[in-house]
Amino acid sequence: MFSSILLNLLLVSFAVAEETLSATTHGNTWKYGTSGGVLGFIVLILDILVFMEVLKSNRPPSHKLLWCVFVFVFPILGFVVYWLFSNREAHTGSGSYEAIP
């Protein structure tokens, strides 16, 4: 019973989504592309730099995990919050990759 209702809702959502798609909406993919375009690529590169810096820092593993999850869930906001409020100078140094217990 529940699975048939779920299947019907899924099929209805596909039908509604198909009506909204058209070939004319993909005219300017460099600016507002479907996958983020150039802006999405820049955010991806900056987030990867944050991941590398967090994982190489001498923070406790739980703090590393929290920063990485925050940046992963909120890519733009997480990047900005990390660069503004993470006290990066105090955590640079001889940090290395550690296994999270």
SULQUIWO-V379257 format. One record per backbone hydrogen bond with DSSP energy under -1.0 kcal/mol. CO is the residue of the C=O (numbers start at 1). NH is the residue of the N-H. E is the energy in kcal/mol with one decimal. If there is no record, write none. Layout:
BEGIN
co:nh:e
CO:NH:E
CO:NH:E
END
This chain:
BEGIN
co:nh:e
1:5:-1.8
2:6:-2.5
3:7:-2.4
4:8:-2.2
5:9:-2.4
6:10:-2.2
7:11:-2.3
8:12:-2.3
9:13:-2.3
10:14:-1.9
11:15:-2.0
12:16:-2.4
13:17:-2.3
14:18:-2.0
15:19:-1.3
16:20:-1.1
28:32:-2.2
29:33:-1.2
33:36:-1.1
36:40:-2.1
37:41:-1.8
38:42:-2.3
39:43:-2.2
40:44:-2.2
41:45:-2.3
42:46:-2.4
43:47:-2.4
44:48:-2.1
45:49:-1.9
46:50:-1.8
47:51:-2.5
48:52:-2.4
49:53:-2.3
50:54:-2.8
51:55:-2.6
52:56:-1.6
60:64:-2.0
61:65:-2.3
62:66:-2.2
63:67:-2.4
64:68:-2.4
65:69:-2.6
66:70:-2.5
67:71:-2.5
68:72:-2.1
69:73:-2.7
70:74:-2.3
74:78:-3.0
75:79:-1.5
76:80:-2.2
77:81:-2.8
78:82:-2.5
79:83:-2.3
80:84:-1.8
81:85:-2.8
82:86:-1.4
91:58:-1.9
END
